[in-house]
Amino acid sequence: MARPKKVGSDLMSISAERVRLEAELADLAAREKEAIEAARDAGRPALLSALERVKIGEMTRQDAKAIAGAIAKLGGVQAAKLLAAKA
């Protein structure tokens, strides 16, 4: 394991190290946010691919939003179980 870099004990060195670490932390937070967003939308390609293969009767925009909202809230597995139970 690499040893941590020693920081000088003078105020200038400590301040510079704090600024560097804060910038690194901000970058890490931004990457985390992107990863969370990507994970939240990871199922979209599979759903769209499946929808292209089936015939869907007419529905309103409100119904489509409600279905999408249910999938987002419940998750794909739970939404699929509920729909399969109703079918």
Summary of the structure (lengths in Angstrom):
residues: 87
radius of gyration: 23.8
end to end distance: 56.5
largest distance: 71.6
contacts: 143
relative contact order: 0.05
helix: 74%
strand: 0%
